[in-house]
Amino acid sequence: MSTRIPSGLIAAKGGRGAYQSVAASLAAAHSAELADAIDDALCVLGACCSARSVALTSPGRPIRKAWLAPETPAPAELGEALRAFAAERAKDAVAERALVLDPEAKGEGERRLARLGLLYVHLVPVRGRHDVAGLLLLCRSSRPWRDRFGPGGPHAPTEARQIAELIGLALERNRLSEERGEVKRRLRQSQRLEIAGATAAGMAHNLNNVLAAMLGHTETALEASRGNAPVYNAVLSIKNAGERAGELIENLLGVGRRDFVEKVVQLGSLCEETILLVRPSIPTRIRLELRERSDGAETIGRVEEIQQVLFNLIRNAAQAIANEGEVVLTLETRSGNPSLAMQIGALASREYVVLEVRDSGIGIDAVARLEIFRPFYTTRPAGTGLGLSTVADIVSEHGGALRVLDAPGGGSVFEVWFLTHDEAARTVFLPRGEGEPVLVVAERAVRERIEDVVAALGYEPLGLSHPREALRVIEGDPDNYHAVFLCTDLIELDDYFFLAERFHSVCPTLPLTILTPGRTPPTLLGGVSGRQVWLAGLDSSTSIAAALRLMFGSGDGSRGAGRE
């Protein structure tokens, strides 16, 4: 707890100067300075309102900051009492209230605060842009607070409302800054992956030529050594290893060749084939098997990419097993439940084929589970951090979903949800639009090609050159537009985030795709301003069309589902 009252602010105690000083401090604070600025604001608020204690809490979370009046003992249990009380009063976070606490109350937090002598509490919600960020708790031992809407006229701590508003704005500004930084980081990583894919494809092409020559000579050597068993077996081993190397090179070529043909994929057969291919690279102490529960489990997609998902998940599962163990694949058909939390993607009320990859390994802790699908994140010294991020990208591109669970008895379960054949056919072959307007914000040369793709799919593109023009159009008719493409680079990214914030204020459900140079398939960046936002490469018509499909499928899977 802080007991410091900043010298530059305390002189303004009780007057307009306190509000102005705190406002200036919070407005100027960068992320690293925000905690101190909030601390100063609470100190001033406590002094202005003659409070014994002031706390800023988020219901269900630790106390952000707390202030205790000078010369007042700080009971060790005060922090826990404040936390418990804030949790009990979570339902009151939407309205300002003055309370008298009961030492015999049912709620533990209220009872503990009252027994510490803090009998009078004033609650002031701290509001962010879209929700309540927390509660200000002003505590006294004597002199009840006046309820704002109760008898007796205006209540005392007018400063509390003002400072709560300032803190809410500062927290929101900090959240937006962190959000912008995160998406910039993801954009840079996407560009790095694009370069890595092109480089890998070029290297793989050259390696393939060299390997073809080597394998040709092994055929000759096999014929020449048929009478010498040791030599023949050695050459045969070289040939088999070379063929496996060829399979790996084909996988590398697939990194740079993203426009595969979509077709019906029989997942059971693909799992069996993949197990045969990957079995030689898995230690013999690990059992690897398929237990198929659903006959004819089929989806529509790019078989090379779905097989890459299987490769990566099986290898990841095997690497988690230190000694003996097993990796078990299962397939079954399930109905999607939109309320079921997923780590990648989201479920709709549709039918899915669920692929489970279960291992008996060491499991994944809660912290790692939040990070494992981020590019370049790895817990292994020799790991690249690209295997599971590739899985996430492919699953997202196929309109699927993914989550990680603890396996019964230890280990982990990766659940991959693919739309069934019939459901995927409705999604892959995007029905022609009926002239629904789609906003395209880009420079003219780029914009025309994006507009051609949008128009070819039956939608009506409206092209604009600058985000501020788009903002005026959206504000003029917020219900008219069904999706937005923004073509940007890192230099002007802040403009697009400003526009995204304004979009949300006038049309909260409008889906958005940011287009960047490259052929990156649509990747879900997450919730920006409470909406789903995708990143896609503008150099691929397939990528643009897939992004349009995702935007019109966001929600329950129907066209325009993101709109109400």
C-alpha positions as CSV (number, residue, x, y, z in Angstrom):
1,M,0.0,0.0,0.0
2,S,1.1,3.5,-0.7
3,T,1.0,6.2,2.0
4,R,2.7,8.9,0.0
5,I,0.8,12.1,-0.9
6,P,2.5,13.8,-3.8
7,S,3.7,17.3,-2.8
8,G,2.7,18.9,-6.1
9,L,-0.9,17.7,-5.8
10,I,-1.7,17.9,-2.1
11,A,-1.6,21.7,-2.3
12,A,-4.6,21.6,-4.4
13,K,-6.6,19.5,-1.9
14,G,-10.3,19.8,-2.1
15,G,-10.4,22.2,-5.1
16,R,-10.5,22.1,-8.9
17,G,-6.7,22.1,-8.9
18,A,-6.6,18.6,-7.6
19,Y,-8.7,17.3,-10.5
20,Q,-6.7,19.3,-13.0
21,S,-3.3,18.0,-11.6
22,V,-4.5,14.4,-11.5
23,A,-5.9,14.7,-15.0
24,A,-2.6,16.1,-16.3
25,S,-0.6,13.3,-14.6
26,L,-2.8,10.5,-15.9
27,A,-3.1,11.9,-19.4
28,A,0.7,12.2,-19.7
29,A,1.5,8.8,-18.2
30,H,3.0,6.2,-20.5
31,S,2.5,2.5,-19.8
32,A,5.4,2.2,-17.4
33,E,4.3,5.3,-15.5
34,L,0.6,4.6,-15.3
35,A,0.8,2.7,-12.0
36,D,2.5,5.6,-10.3
37,A,0.1,8.1,-11.8
38,I,-2.9,6.0,-10.4
39,D,-1.1,5.8,-7.1
40,D,-0.8,9.6,-7.0
41,A,-4.5,10.0,-8.0
42,L,-5.6,7.7,-5.1
43,C,-3.5,9.6,-2.7
44,V,-5.1,12.9,-3.7
45,L,-8.5,11.4,-3.6
46,G,-8.1,10.0,-0.1
47,A,-6.8,13.3,1.2
48,C,-9.6,15.3,-0.5
49,C,-12.3,13.1,0.8
50,S,-10.9,12.5,4.3
51,A,-11.0,8.8,3.6
52,R,-9.1,6.3,5.8
53,S,-8.4,4.0,2.8
54,V,-8.9,4.2,-0.9
55,A,-8.6,1.1,-3.1
56,L,-8.9,0.5,-6.9
57,T,-10.0,-3.1,-7.5
58,S,-11.2,-5.2,-10.4
59,P,-13.8,-7.8,-9.3
60,G,-12.2,-11.2,-9.2
61,R,-8.7,-9.8,-9.7
62,P,-6.0,-8.5,-7.3
63,I,-6.1,-5.0,-6.0
64,R,-4.4,-2.6,-8.5
65,K,-3.5,0.1,-6.0
66,A,-4.5,1.0,-2.5
67,W,-3.9,4.1,-0.3
68,L,-3.9,4.3,3.4
69,A,-4.1,7.6,5.3
70,P,-0.9,8.7,7.0
71,E,-0.5,7.8,10.6
72,T,-2.9,4.9,10.1
73,P,-1.8,1.4,10.9
74,A,-1.9,-1.0,7.9
75,P,-3.5,-4.3,9.1
76,A,-2.0,-7.2,7.3
77,E,-5.4,-8.5,6.5
78,L,-6.7,-5.3,4.9
79,G,-5.7,-6.3,1.4
80,E,-7.4,-9.6,1.6
81,A,-10.5,-8.0,3.1
82,L,-10.7,-5.5,0.3
83,R,-10.3,-8.2,-2.3
84,A,-13.1,-10.3,-0.8
85,F,-15.4,-7.3,-0.5
86,A,-14.8,-6.3,-4.1
87,A,-15.7,-9.8,-5.2
88,E,-18.9,-9.8,-3.2
89,R,-19.8,-6.4,-4.7
90,A,-19.1,-7.3,-8.3
91,K,-22.8,-6.9,-9.1
92,D,-22.6,-3.3,-7.8
93,A,-19.9,-2.3,-10.3
94,V,-22.4,-0.7,-12.6
95,A,-23.7,1.9,-10.2
96,E,-22.3,4.4,-7.6
97,R,-23.4,3.5,-4.0
98,A,-22.9,4.5,-0.4
99,L,-22.9,1.6,2.1
100,V,-22.8,1.1,5.8
101,L,-21.1,-2.2,6.6
102,D,-22.3,-4.8,9.2
103,P,-19.8,-6.5,11.4
104,E,-22.1,-9.5,11.4
105,A,-22.8,-9.6,7.7
106,K,-22.9,-12.9,5.7
107,G,-20.3,-11.7,3.3
108,E,-16.8,-12.4,4.6
109,G,-15.3,-9.3,2.9
110,E,-17.9,-7.0,4.4
111,R,-17.6,-8.6,7.8
112,R,-13.8,-8.3,7.8
113,L,-13.7,-4.7,6.7
114,A,-16.3,-3.7,9.3
115,R,-14.3,-5.5,12.1
116,L,-11.2,-3.5,11.0
117,G,-13.2,-0.4,11.7
118,L,-14.0,0.6,8.1
119,L,-17.7,0.8,8.5
120,Y,-18.6,3.3,5.7
121,V,-17.7,2.5,2.1
122,H,-18.4,4.5,-1.0
123,L,-18.4,2.5,-4.3
124,V,-17.6,4.3,-7.6
125,P,-17.4,2.3,-10.8
126,V,-14.3,2.9,-13.0
127,R,-15.6,2.6,-16.6
128,G,-13.5,1.7,-19.7
129,R,-14.7,2.3,-23.2
130,H,-16.8,-0.9,-23.4
131,D,-17.2,-2.2,-19.9
132,V,-16.5,-1.6,-16.2
133,A,-12.8,-1.8,-15.5
134,G,-13.1,-1.9,-11.7
135,L,-14.3,-0.2,-8.5
136,L,-13.0,2.6,-6.4
137,L,-13.6,1.8,-2.7
138,L,-13.5,4.8,-0.4
139,C,-13.5,3.7,3.2
140,R,-14.1,5.6,6.5
141,S,-14.3,4.7,10.1
142,S,-16.7,7.5,10.9
143,R,-19.1,9.9,9.1
144,P,-21.2,8.0,6.6
145,W,-21.0,8.9,2.9
146,R,-24.1,10.4,1.4
147,D,-25.7,8.3,-1.3
148,R,-25.8,10.2,-4.6
149,F,-29.5,9.5,-5.1
150,G,-30.4,9.5,-1.4
151,P,-31.8,12.3,0.8
152,G,-29.7,15.2,1.9
153,G,-28.5,16.6,-1.4
154,P,-25.3,15.9,-3.3
155,H,-23.0,13.4,-1.7
156,A,-19.5,14.5,-0.6
157,P,-16.9,12.8,-2.8
158,T,-17.6,14.5,-6.1
159,E,-13.8,14.1,-6.7
160,A,-14.3,10.4,-6.6
161,R,-16.4,10.3,-9.7
162,Q,-14.1,12.7,-11.5
163,I,-11.0,10.7,-10.7
164,A,-12.7,7.4,-11.4
165,E,-13.5,8.7,-14.9
166,L,-9.8,9.8,-15.4
167,I,-8.5,6.5,-14.3
168,G,-10.9,4.6,-16.6
169,L,-9.8,6.7,-19.5
170,A,-6.1,6.2,-18.7
171,L,-6.6,2.4,-18.4
172,E,-8.5,2.3,-21.7
173,R,-5.7,4.3,-23.4
174,N,-3.1,1.9,-22.0
175,R,-5.1,-1.1,-23.2
176,L,-5.4,0.3,-26.7
177,S,-1.6,1.0,-26.7
178,E,-0.8,-2.5,-25.7
179,E,-3.3,-3.9,-28.3
180,R,-1.7,-1.9,-31.0
181,G,1.7,-3.1,-30.0
182,E,0.5,-6.7,-30.0
183,V,-0.9,-6.5,-33.5
184,K,2.2,-4.7,-34.8
185,R,4.2,-7.6,-33.4
186,R,2.0,-10.2,-35.1
187,L,2.2,-8.3,-38.4
188,R,6.0,-8.4,-38.2
189,Q,6.0,-12.1,-37.3
190,S,3.7,-12.8,-40.2
191,Q,6.1,-11.0,-42.6
192,R,9.0,-13.0,-41.1
193,L,7.1,-16.2,-41.7
194,E,6.3,-15.2,-45.3
195,I,10.0,-14.6,-45.9
196,A,10.9,-17.9,-44.2
197,G,8.4,-19.7,-46.3
198,A,9.7,-18.3,-49.6
199,T,13.3,-19.1,-48.5
200,A,12.4,-22.6,-47.4
201,A,10.6,-23.3,-50.7
202,G,13.7,-22.1,-52.7
203,M,16.1,-24.2,-50.7
204,A,13.8,-27.2,-50.9
205,H,13.6,-27.0,-54.7
206,N,17.4,-27.1,-55.0
207,L,17.7,-29.9,-52.4
208,N,15.1,-31.9,-54.3
209,N,17.2,-31.8,-57.5
210,V,20.3,-32.9,-55.6
211,L,18.3,-35.7,-53.9
212,A,16.9,-36.9,-57.2
213,A,20.4,-37.4,-58.5
214,M,21.5,-39.3,-55.4
215,L,18.5,-41.6,-55.5
216,G,19.1,-42.3,-59.1
217,H,22.6,-43.5,-58.3
218,T,21.3,-45.7,-55.4
219,E,19.1,-47.6,-57.9
220,T,22.2,-48.3,-60.0
221,A,24.2,-49.3,-56.9
222,L,21.4,-51.7,-55.8
223,E,21.5,-53.5,-59.1
224,A,25.3,-53.8,-58.9
225,S,25.4,-55.1,-55.4
226,R,22.7,-57.9,-55.5
227,G,25.3,-60.5,-55.0
228,N,26.8,-58.8,-51.9
229,A,24.2,-58.8,-49.1
230,P,25.9,-56.4,-46.7
231,V,26.5,-53.8,-49.4
232,Y,23.1,-54.3,-50.8
233,N,21.4,-53.7,-47.4
234,A,23.5,-50.7,-46.8
235,V,22.6,-49.1,-50.1
236,L,18.9,-50.0,-49.5
237,S,19.1,-48.2,-46.2
238,I,20.5,-45.2,-48.0
239,K,17.7,-45.3,-50.5
240,N,15.0,-45.6,-47.8
241,A,16.5,-42.7,-45.9
242,G,16.7,-40.6,-49.1
243,E,13.0,-41.3,-49.8
244,R,12.0,-40.1,-46.3
245,A,14.2,-37.0,-46.9
246,G,12.2,-36.4,-50.1
247,E,9.0,-36.4,-48.1
248,L,10.4,-33.8,-45.7
249,I,11.5,-31.7,-48.7
250,E,7.9,-31.9,-50.0
251,N,6.7,-30.5,-46.7
252,L,9.2,-27.6,-47.0
253,L,7.9,-26.9,-50.5
254,G,4.4,-26.8,-49.1
255,V,5.5,-23.9,-46.8
256,G,5.8,-21.6,-49.8
257,R,3.0,-23.2,-51.9
258,R,-0.3,-22.2,-50.2
259,D,-2.8,-22.4,-53.0
260,F,-3.6,-26.1,-52.7
261,V,-6.7,-27.6,-54.3
262,E,-9.5,-28.1,-51.8
263,K,-11.2,-31.5,-52.0
264,V,-12.9,-34.1,-49.9
265,V,-10.5,-35.4,-47.2
266,Q,-11.2,-38.8,-45.6
267,L,-9.7,-38.1,-42.2
268,G,-9.5,-41.8,-41.1
269,S,-7.4,-42.8,-44.1
270,L,-5.3,-39.7,-43.8
271,C,-4.6,-40.5,-40.1
272,E,-3.6,-44.1,-41.0
273,E,-1.3,-42.8,-43.8
274,T,0.3,-40.2,-41.6
275,I,0.9,-42.7,-38.8
276,L,2.8,-44.9,-41.2
277,L,4.9,-42.0,-42.4
278,V,5.8,-40.6,-39.0
279,R,6.2,-43.9,-37.2
280,P,9.9,-44.3,-38.1
281,S,10.8,-41.0,-36.5
282,I,8.9,-41.8,-33.2
283,P,10.8,-43.8,-30.5
284,T,9.7,-47.4,-30.3
285,R,9.0,-47.0,-26.6
286,I,6.0,-44.9,-27.6
287,R,2.8,-46.6,-28.9
288,L,1.1,-44.8,-31.7
289,E,-2.4,-45.8,-32.8
290,L,-5.6,-44.6,-34.3
291,R,-8.9,-45.4,-32.6
292,E,-11.5,-44.3,-35.0
293,R,-15.0,-43.9,-33.5
294,S,-16.7,-42.3,-36.6
295,D,-17.0,-44.1,-39.9
296,G,-16.6,-42.0,-43.0
297,A,-15.3,-38.9,-41.1
298,E,-14.8,-36.4,-43.9
299,T,-14.2,-32.7,-44.4
300,I,-13.3,-30.5,-47.3
301,G,-9.9,-28.9,-47.4
302,R,-6.3,-29.1,-48.6
303,V,-5.1,-32.6,-47.8
304,E,-1.4,-31.5,-47.7
305,E,-2.1,-28.9,-45.0
306,I,-4.4,-31.2,-42.9
307,Q,-1.7,-33.8,-43.0
308,Q,0.8,-31.2,-41.8
309,V,-1.5,-30.6,-38.8
310,L,-1.4,-34.3,-38.1
311,F,2.4,-34.5,-38.4
312,N,3.0,-31.6,-36.1
313,L,0.5,-32.7,-33.4
314,I,1.8,-36.3,-33.4
315,R,5.5,-35.1,-33.1
316,N,4.6,-32.6,-30.4
317,A,2.8,-35.3,-28.4
318,A,5.7,-37.7,-28.8
319,Q,8.2,-35.1,-27.6
320,A,6.1,-34.6,-24.4
321,I,6.7,-38.3,-23.4
322,A,10.0,-38.8,-21.6
323,N,9.9,-42.6,-21.1
324,E,7.3,-45.2,-22.2
325,G,3.9,-43.9,-23.2
326,E,1.3,-43.6,-25.9
327,V,-0.1,-41.2,-28.5
328,V,-3.7,-42.0,-29.5
329,L,-5.7,-40.5,-32.3
330,T,-9.5,-40.6,-32.3
331,L,-12.1,-39.3,-34.7
332,E,-15.8,-38.7,-33.9
333,T,-18.6,-36.5,-35.1
334,R,-20.0,-33.8,-32.7
335,S,-22.4,-30.9,-32.8
336,G,-20.7,-27.5,-32.3
337,N,-21.6,-25.5,-29.2
338,P,-20.9,-21.7,-29.7
339,S,-20.5,-21.3,-25.9
340,L,-17.6,-23.9,-25.7
341,A,-14.4,-21.9,-25.2
342,M,-11.8,-22.6,-27.9
343,Q,-8.2,-21.4,-28.0
344,I,-8.1,-21.1,-31.8
345,G,-11.3,-20.1,-33.7
346,A,-14.8,-20.5,-32.5
347,L,-17.6,-23.0,-32.9
348,A,-20.9,-22.5,-34.6
349,S,-24.1,-24.5,-34.3
350,R,-23.0,-26.9,-37.0
351,E,-21.7,-30.5,-37.3
352,Y,-17.9,-31.1,-36.9
353,V,-15.5,-34.0,-37.2
354,V,-13.3,-33.8,-34.1
355,L,-9.8,-35.1,-34.2
356,E,-8.2,-35.8,-30.8
357,V,-4.5,-36.3,-30.3
358,R,-4.0,-37.5,-26.8
359,D,-0.6,-38.2,-25.2
360,S,0.5,-39.6,-21.8
361,G,3.3,-37.0,-21.4
362,I,4.2,-34.3,-19.0
363,G,1.2,-32.1,-19.8
364,I,1.1,-28.4,-20.4
365,D,0.9,-25.8,-17.6
366,A,-1.6,-22.9,-17.6
367,V,1.0,-20.3,-18.6
368,A,2.4,-22.3,-21.6
369,R,-1.1,-23.1,-22.7
370,L,-1.8,-19.4,-23.4
371,E,1.4,-19.1,-25.5
372,I,1.9,-22.4,-27.4
373,F,0.2,-21.3,-30.6
374,R,2.2,-18.1,-30.8
375,P,4.9,-18.1,-33.5
376,F,8.5,-18.8,-32.3
377,Y,7.3,-19.8,-28.8
378,T,8.9,-23.0,-27.6
379,T,9.9,-24.7,-24.4
380,R,12.5,-27.0,-26.0
381,P,16.1,-25.8,-26.5
382,A,16.1,-27.3,-30.0
383,G,12.6,-26.2,-30.9
384,T,11.7,-23.7,-33.6
385,G,8.4,-22.6,-32.1
386,L,6.7,-22.9,-35.6
387,G,5.0,-26.3,-35.4
388,L,1.9,-25.4,-33.3
389,S,1.6,-21.9,-34.8
390,T,1.4,-23.6,-38.2
391,V,-1.3,-25.9,-36.9
392,A,-3.2,-22.9,-35.6
393,D,-2.9,-21.1,-39.0
394,I,-4.1,-24.1,-41.0
395,V,-7.0,-24.9,-38.7
396,S,-8.1,-21.2,-38.8
397,E,-7.8,-21.2,-42.6
398,H,-10.1,-24.2,-42.8
399,G,-12.7,-22.6,-40.7
400,G,-12.0,-25.0,-37.8
401,A,-11.3,-24.6,-34.1
402,L,-8.8,-25.9,-31.7
403,R,-8.4,-26.3,-27.9
404,V,-6.0,-28.0,-25.5
405,L,-7.2,-30.0,-22.5
406,D,-5.7,-32.1,-19.7
407,A,-5.8,-35.8,-20.4
408,P,-7.3,-38.0,-17.8
409,G,-4.4,-39.6,-15.8
410,G,-1.9,-37.1,-17.1
411,G,-0.8,-35.7,-20.4
412,S,-2.6,-33.5,-22.9
413,V,-5.4,-33.7,-25.4
414,F,-5.4,-31.5,-28.6
415,E,-8.9,-31.3,-30.0
416,V,-9.1,-30.1,-33.7
417,W,-12.7,-29.4,-34.9
418,F,-13.2,-29.6,-38.7
419,L,-16.5,-28.9,-40.3
420,T,-18.0,-32.1,-41.7
421,H,-18.1,-32.7,-45.5
422,D,-21.6,-31.3,-45.9
423,E,-21.0,-28.3,-43.6
424,A,-17.6,-27.5,-45.1
425,A,-19.1,-27.6,-48.6
426,R,-21.4,-24.8,-47.6
427,T,-18.5,-22.8,-46.4
428,V,-15.7,-23.6,-48.9
429,F,-17.9,-22.9,-51.8
430,L,-19.0,-19.4,-50.7
431,P,-22.5,-18.7,-52.0
432,R,-22.7,-15.7,-54.3
433,G,-23.6,-12.6,-52.4
434,E,-26.7,-10.6,-53.2
435,G,-25.1,-7.2,-53.5
436,E,-24.2,-6.7,-49.9
437,P,-21.9,-3.7,-49.5
438,V,-18.3,-4.3,-48.5
439,L,-16.0,-1.4,-47.7
440,V,-12.5,-1.6,-49.3
441,V,-10.0,1.0,-48.0
442,A,-6.7,1.0,-49.9
443,E,-4.7,3.0,-52.5
444,R,-6.3,2.9,-55.9
445,A,-3.8,0.5,-57.6
446,V,-4.3,-2.1,-54.9
447,R,-8.0,-1.4,-54.3
448,E,-9.1,-2.2,-57.8
449,R,-7.8,-5.8,-57.5
450,I,-9.5,-6.3,-54.1
451,E,-12.7,-4.9,-55.5
452,D,-12.6,-7.3,-58.5
453,V,-12.4,-10.3,-56.1
454,V,-15.2,-8.9,-53.9
455,A,-17.4,-8.2,-57.0
456,A,-16.7,-11.6,-58.5
457,L,-18.2,-13.2,-55.4
458,G,-21.4,-11.3,-55.8
459,Y,-20.8,-8.5,-53.2
460,E,-20.8,-4.8,-53.9
461,P,-17.5,-3.2,-53.1
462,L,-17.2,0.5,-52.2
463,G,-13.6,1.7,-52.6
464,L,-12.1,4.5,-50.6
465,S,-8.5,5.7,-50.4
466,H,-8.2,6.8,-46.8
467,P,-9.5,5.6,-43.5
468,R,-11.0,9.0,-42.6
469,E,-13.1,8.9,-45.7
470,A,-14.3,5.4,-44.6
471,L,-15.1,6.7,-41.2
472,R,-17.4,9.4,-42.5
473,V,-19.2,6.9,-44.8
474,I,-19.7,4.4,-41.9
475,E,-20.9,7.0,-39.5
476,G,-23.4,8.2,-42.2
477,D,-25.0,4.7,-42.5
478,P,-23.6,2.3,-40.0
479,D,-26.1,-0.5,-40.8
480,N,-25.3,-0.5,-44.5
481,Y,-21.9,-2.3,-44.6
482,H,-21.4,-6.0,-43.9
483,A,-17.5,-6.2,-43.9
484,V,-14.4,-4.1,-44.2
485,F,-11.0,-4.7,-45.9
486,L,-8.2,-2.3,-44.7
487,C,-5.0,-2.4,-46.7
488,T,-2.2,-0.9,-44.5
489,D,1.5,-1.0,-43.6
490,L,3.2,-0.6,-40.2
491,I,3.7,3.1,-40.8
492,E,0.0,3.9,-40.8
493,L,-1.2,1.2,-38.5
494,D,-2.3,3.6,-35.8
495,D,-4.7,5.3,-38.2
496,Y,-6.4,2.0,-38.9
497,F,-6.7,1.2,-35.2
498,F,-8.3,4.6,-34.7
499,L,-10.7,3.7,-37.4
500,A,-11.4,0.3,-35.8
501,E,-12.2,2.0,-32.6
502,R,-14.6,4.3,-34.3
503,F,-16.2,1.4,-36.2
504,H,-16.9,-0.3,-32.9
505,S,-18.5,2.8,-31.5
506,V,-21.1,3.0,-34.3
507,C,-21.3,-0.6,-35.4
508,P,-19.9,-3.1,-32.8
509,T,-20.4,-6.3,-34.9
510,L,-18.8,-5.2,-38.2
511,P,-16.0,-7.7,-39.1
512,L,-12.7,-6.4,-40.3
513,T,-9.7,-7.8,-42.2
514,I,-6.3,-6.1,-42.4
515,L,-4.5,-6.8,-45.7
516,T,-0.7,-6.7,-45.9
517,P,1.8,-7.5,-48.6
518,G,2.2,-11.2,-49.1
519,R,0.2,-14.4,-49.6
520,T,-0.6,-15.1,-45.9
521,P,-3.8,-17.0,-45.5
522,P,-6.4,-15.4,-43.2
523,T,-5.3,-15.6,-39.6
524,L,-7.4,-14.5,-36.7
525,L,-5.6,-11.8,-34.8
526,G,-8.1,-11.9,-31.9
527,G,-10.5,-9.4,-30.5
528,V,-9.7,-5.8,-31.3
529,S,-12.2,-3.3,-29.9
530,G,-14.5,-6.2,-29.0
531,R,-14.6,-7.5,-32.6
532,Q,-13.0,-10.3,-34.5
533,V,-10.1,-9.0,-36.7
534,W,-8.3,-11.1,-39.3
535,L,-4.9,-10.6,-41.0
536,A,-4.5,-11.7,-44.7
537,G,-2.1,-11.3,-47.6
538,L,-3.3,-9.0,-50.4
539,D,-1.2,-10.7,-53.1
540,S,-3.4,-13.8,-53.2
541,S,-6.9,-13.7,-54.5
542,T,-7.6,-17.0,-52.7
543,S,-6.5,-15.4,-49.4
544,I,-8.8,-12.4,-50.0
545,A,-11.8,-14.6,-50.9
546,A,-11.1,-16.8,-47.8
547,A,-11.0,-13.7,-45.6
548,L,-14.4,-12.6,-47.1
549,R,-15.7,-16.0,-46.3
550,L,-14.6,-15.8,-42.7
551,M,-16.0,-12.3,-42.2
552,F,-19.4,-13.3,-43.5
553,G,-19.2,-16.6,-41.5
554,S,-18.2,-15.0,-38.2
555,G,-20.9,-15.8,-35.7
556,D,-23.2,-18.7,-36.6
557,G,-21.8,-19.6,-39.9
558,S,-24.4,-17.9,-42.1
559,R,-23.7,-15.1,-44.5
560,G,-23.6,-11.8,-42.6
561,A,-23.8,-13.6,-39.3
562,G,-21.7,-10.9,-37.8
563,R,-24.6,-8.5,-38.2
564,E,-27.8,-8.2,-36.4
